[in-house]
Amino acid sequence: MLQSINIEEFLRLSERLPVLDARAPKEYAVGHMPAAKSFPIFSDEERARVGTAYKQQGHDPAVLIGLDLFGPKMSGFVKQATKLAPEKEVLLHCWRGGMRSGAMAWLLDFSGFNVYLLQGGYKAYRQYLHQQFEKPRKLLILSGFTGSGKTDLLPYLQQQHQQVIDLEGLASHKGSAFGSIGMDPQPSTEHFENLLGTELLTLDSAKPVWLEDESITIGRAQLPKPFFDQMQQAPAIVLHVPLPLRVQKLAEEYCQTDKTLLEAAILKVKKRLGGLATKEALEAIETGDMEKMVEIALTYYDKAYGYELAKKQHVLQLELQSINPEENAAKVLAFAKQHHLI
């Protein structure tokens, strides 16, 4: 059985059925539905060959080349699909819902699979996600200077039945020159949007969503502008943690870090720190004086964060005297309730 379905039905079924992405490996690597498995009808080289033939010779010759490439691999595709979907029921898409997914859908249907083909392909999925980023949402922003422990609070808020999205976790970056340390490689902006959109689709739009304050770029990944604009207009609870506690927290984290990574991070902000401060920070790293290195770095980051904070429209200040995340999460929730934010 072969059915063509829209993106909403496709995503609903993806909660229980395997999703096969028939695009080339390079396309999948740039961005894909988080639930999808790469199931390319053509390799990157084969796709380029068919594309070149289409441009130079036209539709019919390109189709014939595609069939020549597809034919010898049909048995292998059916065997692979059977391993991925032993119940013989799959969701399938390519870029625009055209020939690639059409050919694969025909083959799997012929082989006894129930195939649900996405109308408009991956392009329709991307358009649907961008609609999610434009939807008005009730956002609550956790703000505060570097070392305030904002990220650490998120799981404790979630434990208290709050809706939370960890943007830095999705972006695999902590948002500063030190942000890639200890993190996995970053996704592309396209795939970061896919991860964020998937999170949004799981949430109740009538309830608030907690997010950590971020710039529009988190490392190399960029937030969708409509969503970022909503973040800028949302209420921001600014955590004020005493500087010595922030220094202590960051110094403890960086004590376990390779010195060469810390040195590279300092050199990234050399122009903003100035020559003397950079030299002192590098010397502090060399001697293992992480508190001094952090103090020097925070002179820049606190100034930059204060500048960004001044742009926000709705700011609430919360004084904290510890960096205990569970304790601070409870105080943030009480504060939010006091100000009728939740």
Buried (B, 14 or more C-beta within 10 A) or exposed (E): EBEBBEBEBBBEBBEEBBBBBBBBBEBBBEBBBEBBBBBBBBBEEBBEBBBEBBEEEEEEEBBEBBEEBBEEBBEEBBEBBBEEBEEEBBBBBBBBBEBBBBBBBEBBBEBEBBBBBBBBBBBBBBEBBBEBBEEEBBBBBBBBBBBBBBBBBBEBBBEEEBBBBBBBBBBBBBBBBBBBBEBEEBBBBBBBBBBBBBBBEEBEEEEBBBBBBBBBBBBBBBBBEBBBBBBBEBBBBBBEBEBEBBBBBBBEBBEEBEEEBBBBBBBEBBEBBBEEBBBBBBEBBEEEBBBBBBBBBBBBBBEBBEEEBEEBEEBBEBEBEEBBBEBBBBBBBEBBEEEEBB
